Amino acid sequence: MGFDLAHTAGNLPLQLHEWGPDFAVWCSYKYLNSGPGGPSGAFVHERHANSPDLPRFAGWWGHDETERFKMKKGFRPMPGAEGWQLSNAQIFSFAAHKASLDIFDAAGIENLRAKSLQLTGFLEQVLKEADSGRNLFKIITPSEPAQRGCQLSLLTDNRGKALFDFLAEKGVIADWREPNVIRFAPVPLYNSFEDVWQVGQLVAGFPTT
């Protein structure tokens, strides 16, 4: 069993070893703040760490580093997740990624999750208040906090793109998904409760006529 954690890494606390999936993969450009083209990540459970017969892409950087440059035929994987690497790392993007991970380590993912729950709950509240009586959108992300990360998706009607453009002009960085969804993600590392409140004020000020 494997998991795609693109929207999860940096967003929710994970205990992959304890949960026991065989593997997981994720990107770093989304919630790990490394930007487009940033490093990807992979988890391989330690029960597979010394199983060289498992099918895999035989990548240069996954080969036993003590024999890598001997150019012998055959593939001897490094133990652990390293044995699934395909090529050498991009040093500059890895340096930026390391800086981001250091911040996560200092802040603590549990602390970030606690703030995220409060931020997203506050966003849900201010959006509902701003839309009261106007029916501009419906929040389609689950209302149960444990069932969501730091993102809320709004299903809009034919006024949705105009609302998105209005907010963008006011400096709100949201995300438009065709045909009619706006996504907001108050991220606990760098978004504040005031940011969320201001979004609500702007939505309330959107002209519907």
N, C-alpha and C positions, 0 to 999 in steps of 0.2 A: 504494500500500500504506500502510495506517495501523495504528497500534497503540494499544490501551487499556493505559495504564501505571498504572492505579489502585493496584496492589499493588507497583509497581516504583519509582516516583519517591520518592526518599528512602531506598530500600531497597537498590538496586543501582547501581553506576556505569553511566552511560549515555553513549554517543557517537553520538547520533542523526545529527549531520551526517555523520560518517564512515561510518555504517552505511547511510545513504541512503534511509530511508523517506520517503514523500511528506509524511506528517504523523503526529502522535501527540497524544494527549490524556491528562490525568490529573487526579486530585483532590488536594487538599492536606490533607484531614482525617485521612487514615490515617497514613502514615509521615512526612509533612512537618509534623505536629504543629499544624495550624492549627484543628482542631476542626470540628464539624458546621457546614455553611454556609460554610466557608472558600473562598477563591478556587480556581477550577479553572485548569488550565494547558493551553497548546497549543503545539506545535512545528509549524512549516511549513518544509519544506526551502527553502533560499535559491534553489534553481533555479526555485521558483514565486513568488519575492518580487515580481517585477515582471510578473506575468501577470494583468492585471485581467479577462481574459475567462474565467477559471476559474469554474465555478458555485460559488455560496456564498450564505449568508444575508446580505443587505445590511443590516448593522447600523449604527445611528447612530454608534457609536464607532469603527467601522472605516472610516468615510468620511474622505477627505482633510481633515485638521484645518485647513488653510488656507482651505477652502471650506465647512466643516461648517455654519456659521451663515448662509450665503447662501441656504439653502433652495432651491437649484436642483434641477430634476428630474435623475434619473440618479444613478448610484453610482460614485464614484471612490475605490477602496480605497487605504488607506495601504499602503506597501510592507512586505513581511515579514509576520510573524504578526499584527501590529496590524490588518491589513486584514481579519481574520476576527473581530474583536471585535464584540459585539452592542450593548453598552450601557456606560455609565460604571461605574467600579469602586466597590465598597463600601469607603469609606475606612477605617473602623475595622477591618474584617476584614483588609484589605490591610496595615494597620500591624502587626497581630499576625503576619501571614504573613511580612512583611519581617523581623521580629525572629527568627522561626524560621529563615529562610533565612540570616541572618547567622551563626547558630550553626553551621549546616551548613557554611557557607563557612569558618569558623574551624577547625572540626574536620577537614574534608576527607572527602569521600565514600569515598575509597580507604581511609583509616584506619578509618572506620566499618564498611566492608565487612569489613575484616580482623578487627575485633573481633566483628562479627556472626557470621562463620564459626566463631569459637571459642566464642561463647556458645551458638549453636544446636547445635554439636557436643557441647558439655558438657550441654546440656539433653537431647539424645538419649541420652547415656550415663546420666545420673541417672534418667531415666524408665524406661529398660530395666532398670536395677538395682532400682528401686522396684517394678517389676511382675514381677520374676523369680519364676516359679512360680505366679503368680496369674492371668495371662491376662485382665487387666482391659481391655486395649486393644491395638491394633496401630497403629504409626506408619505412616501411609499417604503421608506426604510422602517424596519420594525421599531415599535415604540418601546419595547422592552430593552433597557440599556444593555443587558448582558448579551443581547442578540445582535449588537451592532458595534462597529468601530467608531472612528471619529468623523464619519461622513454621513450626511443626510442627503437623500435624493428626493427631488420635488418633481412630481408629475404635473405638468402644466397644460393649459389649453392653447388656443391660437395666439394668446398674448404672451406666451412664454419667452419667445426669442426677444421680443421687445423689452420684457422685464430683465432678461439677462444682459442685453446691450445697455440698458439704463444703469444697471448696477456696475457694469464694467467701466462706463464713463465716469462713475463716481469713485473708481479706484478699488472696487471689490473684485478679487480674483476668485472666480468660481469656475465651473466647468460645464459646457453645454454638450449634451448628447442627443443627437437626432433620434426621433423627430421632436421630442418635447420634454426633455428631462434636464433640470439644473441640479448640479451637485455642489454642495458646500462641505468643506472639510476644515473645521477649526482645529489646528494642530497644537497640542499642548506645549511644545517646546517654544513656539514663538507667536502664538495667538493669545490674545487676552480676552477677558470677559467684556471689556469695553469694545473691542473689535466686534464681538458678537452683537452687543447692544446696538452698535452703529449700523450693522447690517439690517437689524429689525427696523430701525428708524428709516432707513432708505427704502426698504420694501413698503413700509407704511406710506411713504411719500410718492410711490409710483403712481402716476396718473392713469386711471383706467378708462377715462372718457376723452 
